[in-house]
């Protein structure tokens, strides 16, 4: 019987399931909605391919200190439809123009989950744009990447660092000459369970029905989680409260609290994210009002990719210290919160309002304002239950 990595460090990357030729491993959601590998002992051959693919069981090779840039796409339409500077779109377009394939995360049509898929044209790339603060399901993407590489096509794979590590673990000795990997600076991932809970709120559903979030092909991912026109204060709109729950750090996957990828040394060719605090450590006179990305160029291959698209970018070299200063996940994982132990159980039995007051660090005055705004009036929150004042006996 194979022995997979410990549950507390399993990232759900799906490398083990993808590597299993006999289909003995499937990814199954637990009670919190996180995917974990499940081994069918009856059909497991014990070949050990899953153990070899797991990036948590093998030492992951990282690149040395990267070159750091502030960047954005000089096309305002692209920049304003992206979470920050439009770098993903820029890289994707270049690969598509080379008859290549782009892999990225997209929301399902009912916007209740996120999964990885691939695109062979820019229409397919557009749903991959924008932040999606939910862990995506890899599905068959690793296997598809391998098939495209074997056929000689260029492939751009984008995802969280642990997903990139999973891809490399799965590919093993397969040639990666035509593979370009881009990871995002990741704060940790909640499960689809948190998203379903949020979208189940009647007020959020009303916003959706009024066109606040559009599902299906017309859906624009930045509209859901962030307002690209308001960078850096872009956490506005119908998903603002969801992002507040996400940023509280209390709904992350357990492995996120010990993530080995939270350092300036990265596994992918290029790392992208928001350049929080640009100009605070050293002067910067660029106009960041429409978004600014931090770009870590980690490998020679990444340097070639950036060089191939630089004519479409504003690009200025910065220091690693400046990038790290306001991007905490470039030096340490998200700190585990005591309420994490009960967070998913809590939302199964309470309302969105109760969850916001319980998990988000509001000041007392903001809590009172939120209660009155919700129509509860003088009610107040006690141990997660909304309690109304008793009526006096006349």
C-alpha positions in Angstrom: 0.0 0.0 0.0 1.4 3.4 -1.0 2.0 6.0 1.7 1.1 9.5 0.6 2.2 12.7 2.5 0.7 13.7 5.8 -2.7 15.2 5.6 -1.6 18.4 7.4 0.9 19.2 4.6 -1.1 17.9 1.7 -1.7 20.8 -0.7 -4.3 19.1 -2.8 -2.2 19.6 -5.9 -3.4 16.3 -7.5 0.0 15.2 -8.6 -0.5 11.8 -7.0 -3.9 11.2 -8.6 -2.6 12.4 -12.0 0.4 10.1 -11.8 -1.7 7.0 -11.0 -2.1 5.0 -14.3 -4.6 2.6 -12.8 -7.0 5.2 -11.5 -6.6 4.0 -7.9 -6.4 7.6 -6.6 -9.2 10.1 -6.7 -9.5 13.6 -5.3 -12.3 13.7 -2.8 -13.7 16.7 -0.9 -13.7 16.5 2.9 -16.3 18.1 5.2 -14.7 21.5 4.7 -14.7 21.2 0.9 -10.9 20.7 0.5 -9.8 18.0 -2.0 -7.6 15.2 -0.6 -6.4 12.0 -2.4 -8.3 8.8 -1.6 -6.6 5.5 -2.5 -8.6 2.5 -3.6 -6.5 -0.3 -2.1 -8.4 -2.9 -4.2 -6.9 -1.7 -7.4 -3.7 0.0 -6.2 -0.7 -1.9 -7.7 1.8 -0.3 -5.3 3.9 1.0 -8.2 4.9 4.1 -6.2 4.4 6.6 -9.0 2.2 8.7 -6.8 4.8 8.9 -4.1 7.5 10.0 -6.6 5.1 12.7 -8.0 4.2 14.2 -4.7 6.2 17.5 -4.2 5.7 17.3 -0.5 7.6 14.0 -0.3 10.5 15.1 -2.5 12.8 18.0 -2.3 11.6 20.8 -4.6 14.3 22.6 -6.6 14.0 26.4 -6.3 15.7 29.1 -8.3 18.1 31.5 -6.7 17.2 35.2 -5.9 15.2 36.7 -8.7 15.3 39.9 -10.7 12.4 42.1 -9.5 10.4 44.5 -11.7 7.4 46.8 -11.4 5.3 46.3 -14.5 2.0 46.8 -16.3 0.5 46.4 -19.7 0.6 49.7 -21.6 -2.8 49.0 -23.1 -5.2 50.6 -20.6 -8.1 48.3 -21.7 -6.0 45.2 -20.7 -4.7 46.8 -17.6 -8.1 47.9 -16.4 -9.6 44.4 -16.9 -6.9 42.8 -14.8 -6.4 42.4 -11.0 -3.3 44.6 -11.1 -1.0 45.1 -14.1 -2.3 42.7 -16.8 0.9 40.6 -16.9 -0.9 37.2 -17.2 -2.8 38.5 -20.3 0.5 39.7 -21.8 2.3 36.3 -21.3 -0.8 34.4 -22.4 -1.2 36.4 -25.7 2.5 35.7 -26.6 2.1 32.0 -26.1 -1.2 31.9 -28.0 0.5 33.8 -30.9 3.2 31.0 -30.9 0.4 28.4 -31.5 0.8 27.4 -27.9 -1.6 26.5 -25.1 -2.4 28.4 -21.9 -3.6 26.7 -18.6 -5.3 28.7 -15.9 -8.1 28.8 -13.4 -11.7 29.6 -14.4 -15.0 29.9 -12.5 -17.7 27.3 -13.1 -20.8 28.5 -14.9 -22.7 28.6 -11.6 -19.7 30.5 -10.1 -19.6 28.1 -7.1 -16.3 26.5 -7.8 -13.0 27.0 -9.7 -11.1 24.5 -11.9 -8.1 24.5 -14.1 -8.5 24.2 -17.9 -6.7 25.2 -21.0 -7.2 27.7 -23.8 -5.9 27.8 -27.4 -7.2 31.3 -28.2 -7.6 34.6 -26.4 -11.4 34.1 -26.0 -10.5 31.1 -23.9 -7.9 33.1 -21.9 -10.3 35.8 -20.8 -12.2 33.8 -18.2 -8.8 33.0 -16.7 -8.1 36.6 -16.0 -8.6 38.2 -12.6 -8.1 36.9 -9.0 -10.1 34.0 -7.8 -9.8 33.5 -4.0 -10.7 29.8 -4.1 -8.6 26.7 -4.4 -9.0 25.3 -8.0 -9.4 21.7 -8.9 -6.6 20.5 -11.2 -8.7 17.7 -12.8 -6.8 16.4 -15.9 -4.7 19.5 -16.5 -1.3 17.9 -15.6 -1.9 15.1 -18.0 -3.0 17.5 -20.7 0.1 19.6 -20.2 2.2 16.5 -20.7 0.4 15.5 -23.9 0.8 19.0 -25.4 4.5 19.1 -24.5 5.0 15.7 -26.1 3.4 17.0 -29.3 5.9 19.9 -29.4 3.6 22.7 -28.5 4.6 25.5 -26.1 2.6 25.6 -22.9 2.1 28.3 -20.3 0.9 27.0 -17.0 -0.3 29.4 -14.3 -1.4 28.6 -10.8 -0.4 28.7 -7.1 3.2 27.7 -6.3 2.0 24.3 -4.9 0.2 23.6 -8.2 3.3 24.4 -10.2 5.3 22.2 -7.9 2.7 19.4 -8.4 3.0 19.8 -12.2 6.8 19.5 -12.1 6.4 16.5 -9.7 4.0 14.8 -12.1 6.1 15.5 -15.3 9.2 13.9 -13.8 11.7 13.3 -16.5 9.4 14.6 -19.3 11.1 17.4 -21.3 10.0 20.8 -20.1 11.9 22.8 -22.8 8.6 24.2 -24.1 7.0 24.7 -20.7 6.7 28.1 -19.1 5.4 28.3 -15.5 4.0 31.4 -13.8 2.9 31.3 -10.2 1.0 33.9 -8.2 2.0 35.3 -4.8 -0.5 33.3 -2.8 -1.8 34.2 0.6 -3.3 30.7 1.1 -6.5 29.1 -0.3 -10.0 28.6 1.1 -12.1 25.8 -0.2 -15.1 26.0 -2.5 -17.1 25.5 0.7 -16.6 29.1 1.8 -17.6 30.4 -1.6 -20.8 28.3 -1.6 -21.6 29.6 1.9 -21.2 33.2 0.8 -23.2 32.8 -2.4 -26.0 31.1 -0.4 -26.7 34.4 1.4 -30.0 35.9 0.2 -28.6 39.5 0.0 -25.7 38.2 -2.2 -28.1 36.2 -4.3 -30.1 39.4 -4.8 -27.0 41.2 -6.0 -26.3 38.4 -8.5 -29.9 38.4 -9.8 -29.6 42.2 -10.3 -26.5 41.6 -12.5 -23.8 42.3 -9.9 -22.1 39.1 -10.9 -22.7 37.5 -14.2 -22.2 33.7 -14.7 -21.3 31.8 -17.8 -19.4 33.0 -20.9 -20.1 36.7 -20.2 -18.6 36.4 -16.7 -15.7 38.7 -16.0 -13.7 37.3 -13.1 -12.3 40.7 -11.8 -15.9 41.8 -11.4 -16.5 39.1 -8.8 -13.6 39.5 -6.3 -12.0 42.8 -7.1 -12.7 46.1 -8.8 -9.8 46.5 -11.3 -10.6 50.2 -11.7 -9.9 51.0 -8.0 -6.3 49.7 -7.5 -4.9 49.4 -4.9 -8.1 49.8 -3.0 -9.7 47.2 -5.3 -11.5 45.0 -2.8 -14.9 46.5 -3.4 -18.1 45.4 -5.0 -20.4 42.4 -4.4 -17.6 40.1 -3.2 -16.1 42.5 -0.7 -17.3 40.6 2.4 -16.1 37.3 0.9 -12.7 38.8 0.4 -12.8 40.0 4.1 -13.4 36.4 5.2 -10.6 35.2 3.0 -8.2 37.8 4.2 -9.0 36.9 7.8 -6.8 33.8 7.3 -9.2 31.6 9.1 -10.5 29.6 6.2 -7.2 28.5 4.6 -6.2 25.0 3.8 -4.2 23.5 6.7 -1.1 23.1 4.6 -1.1 26.9 3.9 0.1 27.6 7.4 3.3 25.7 6.8 3.7 26.5 3.1 7.3 25.9 1.9 6.8 28.3 -1.1 6.5 31.5 0.9 10.0 32.9 0.2 11.7 35.1 -2.4 13.2 31.9 -3.9 10.6 30.4 -6.2 9.9 27.2 -8.2 8.4 28.7 -11.3 9.9 30.7 -14.1 8.0 33.9 -13.3 6.1 35.0 -10.2 3.4 37.8 -10.4 1.3 39.6 -7.9 0.2 43.1 -6.8 3.1 45.4 -6.0 1.8 46.5 -2.7 3.6 49.6 -1.2 5.3 50.5 -4.5 7.2 53.7 -3.9 7.3 53.5 -0.1 10.9 52.1 0.2 12.3 54.0 -2.8 11.0 56.7 -5.1 8.6 55.7 -7.9 7.0 58.2 -10.2 4.9 55.8 -12.3 1.1 56.1 -12.4 -0.2 53.1 -10.5 -3.8 54.2 -10.4 -4.8 51.5 -12.9 -2.8 48.7 -11.3 0.8 47.7 -10.8 2.2 44.2 -10.8 5.4 42.9 -9.1 7.2 40.5 -11.4 9.9 38.1 -10.1 12.0 36.7 -12.9 13.2 33.5 -11.5 14.9 31.6 -14.3 16.6 32.1 -17.7 13.5 30.8 -19.4 11.4 33.4 -17.4 13.8 36.1 -18.5 13.4 35.1 -22.2 9.6 35.2 -21.8 9.6 38.6 -20.2 12.0 39.9 -22.9 9.7 38.7 -25.6 6.8 40.8 -24.4 8.6 43.9 -23.0 7.5 46.1 -25.9 4.0 45.9 -24.5 4.9 46.7 -21.0 6.0 49.5 -18.7 8.9 47.8 -16.9 11.1 49.2 -14.2 13.6 47.1 -12.1 13.1 47.3 -8.4 14.7 45.6 -5.3 13.8 42.4 -3.7 13.5 44.2 -0.4 10.8 46.4 -1.7 8.8 43.5 -3.1 9.1 41.6 0.2 8.2 44.6 2.4 4.4 44.5 1.7 4.1 41.0 0.3 4.3 39.0 3.5 4.0 35.7 1.6 7.4 36.3 0.1 9.0 35.6 3.5 6.6 33.6 5.6 3.2 31.7 5.5 -0.1 33.0 6.8 -0.2 32.7 10.6 -2.6 30.1 11.8 -5.5 31.7 13.7 -7.1 30.0 16.8 -10.5 30.2 15.2 -9.4 28.1 12.2 -10.2 24.9 14.1 -13.9 25.7 14.0 -14.3 28.1 11.1 -15.9 25.7 8.6 -18.1 24.1 11.2 -19.2 27.6 12.2 -20.4 28.7 8.8 -22.5 25.5 8.5 -24.7 26.7 11.3 -24.7 30.5 11.1 -25.6 33.4 8.8 -23.2 35.4 6.7 -23.8 38.4 9.0 -22.8 36.3 12.0 -19.7 35.0 10.3 -18.6 38.5 9.3 -18.9 39.7 12.9 -17.3 36.5 14.3 -14.3 36.3 12.0 -13.6 39.8 10.7 -11.7 42.1 13.0 -14.1 45.0 13.1 -14.0 47.8 15.6 -16.9 47.9 18.0 -18.4 50.9 16.3 -18.2 49.2 12.9 -19.9 46.1 14.3 -22.8 48.2 15.6 -23.1 49.9 12.2 -23.2 46.6 10.4 -25.9 45.3 12.7 -28.1 48.3 12.2 -27.5 48.2 8.4 -28.6 44.6 8.4 -32.0 45.6 9.9 -31.3 43.8 13.2 -31.3 47.2 15.0 -30.2 47.0 18.7 -29.3 43.3 18.5 -25.9 42.3 19.4 -23.7 39.3 18.9 -23.0 36.8 21.8 -20.9 33.7 21.1 -21.9 33.6 17.5 -25.7 34.0 18.1 -27.7 37.1 17.4 -29.5 38.0 20.6 -32.3 40.5 20.7 -33.1 42.5 23.9 -36.0 41.1 25.9 -39.3 43.0 26.0 -40.1 44.5 29.3 -43.2 43.2 31.1 -45.8 45.9 31.3 
